[in-house]
Amino acid sequence: MLSKMKFLLISVLVVLLSLNFTTCFKDNNKATITSKATTQELSDANVELFCKVELKDAEVDALKMVLDNHKSVNTYKLVTKEEQVKKAAKLFGSEKLFEGENATILPASFIVRLSDARTVDDFYNEFKADSRIDKIKKINKENKSK
């Protein structure tokens, strides 16, 4: 019984790793999509999708797969809860504010650059209905230059 459980666990792990590997290195006719897009690649980002705070890692990974395969997405960057906490601690000048329970109060988000900025409203409306998304912020280019 124990050996069957080990086999099953290893099989699931191999499948998950292979899915993650192929997603990270996917390359089609548009720019390579990665959760590690550079600052330059995201300088013209159009949208930020804020996940619900209680979203599990598997659900965030599922959203990554949706963005990987979305026809309108050029590049995106996942900003993890941990990265959000670091940014907030730097902004408030105190890491102690985000220790313990407060370390998980900020949501993960996706900063997204679309292939065509004219599709931002369609993209917004599509993800507004997604139950995993808490808030969508259209990134205003005029505000970025200030």
N, C-alpha and C positions, 0 to 999 in steps of 0.2 A: 504494500500500500504506500509506504513512504517513498519507494523508488518511482512509483507512478506519479506521485505529487512532484518530486524533483524533476522528472522528465517534463511534466506539464509546465512547471514554472520556467524551466530553461527554454522550452519551446516558445512560450509567450514572450519571454525576454528577447529571444532571437528575432521574432517577428517585429516586436516594437522597435528594436534597434535598427532593423533593416528599413522599416518605414521611416524612421527619423533620418537615417543616412540618405535615403533617396530624396526625401523632401529637402534636405539641406543642400543637395547638389543638383537640384532640378535645373535644367537649362532648356528653355524653348526659345521662340522667336523674340520674346521680349527680354529685358534685362534680367539677369539672374536674380531670383528673389531670395532674400536671406533675412534672417532676423538680426543680422549683424551689419545692416546697411550703414554706410559711412555718413558722417555729418554732411559731407558734400552731396551725397546722393539724396539726402533728405532735406536739403536746403529749400527745396520747392515742395515740401510736403503739403498735402491738401486737407488731411483729416487726421484727428486723433480719436481712436476708439477706446473708451474707458470701460474695462470689464467690471462686472459686479464684484464687490469685495470678497464675497464668499465663494467665488469661482474656484474650483479645484484645478490642479495642474493639468489634468487630463482634458478638461474643458478648454483651457487656454491652448493646449496643443491642438485640439480640434479646430479652434479658431485660426491657428497658424496654418493648418492645412487648407482651410477655406480661402485664406488670403493667398496662399501659394498657388492655388488653382483659379483664382478670380481673374477674369479677363481684363478688368479695369486697373488692376494693381500692377504698378511698375516695381516698386520696392517698398519695404516696410521694416520697422524696427520694433521689436518687443521690448518694452520697458517693464522689467519685472517689479514685483512688490518690493524686493530688496533695494533695487535701484531707485524706486520712488521714495523709499524711506531715507536713503542717503541724500537724495536731492532735497527733500524736505528738511532734514537735519541741517544741511548746509545753509538752506534758506533761513531757517530759524536760529541758526548758530548754536544749536544744542542737540547732541545725540541722545541725551538722557530723556528727552521728550518721547523718543521712539523706541524705548526699551520695553522688554516684557510683552504685555498684551498689545501695546501700541505699535509693535513691530509689524503687525499684520492689518493695520487699519486702512492702509492705502491700497488702491486697486492697481493691478497690472494694466498696461495700456499698449496700444499699437499706434505708432506714428506711421502714416501711410502716404506715399506719393503715388498718385494715379497716373496712368499712361496719358490720359487726356483730361485736363482740368475741367473741361466742359461737362464731364460726367459726374462731378462732385455731388450734385443734387440727387441723381439716381442712386449713387453709392450710399449717400446719407440715408435716403429713404429705405433702402434695402436693409441696412444694418440697424436702423432705428427700431425695426420690428424684431430683431434678434434678442431672444430672452437672456443671452449671456452678456449683453451690452447694457451698461447703466447709463452712459452718456456719450454723445458724439459731439466733438468740437470741430467745426470747420475752421481751418487755419487761414486767417486773413493776412494776405501778403503785406498790406500797408502797416499792420501792427508789428510784423516781424522786423521791418526796417527801422523802427523807432528805438 
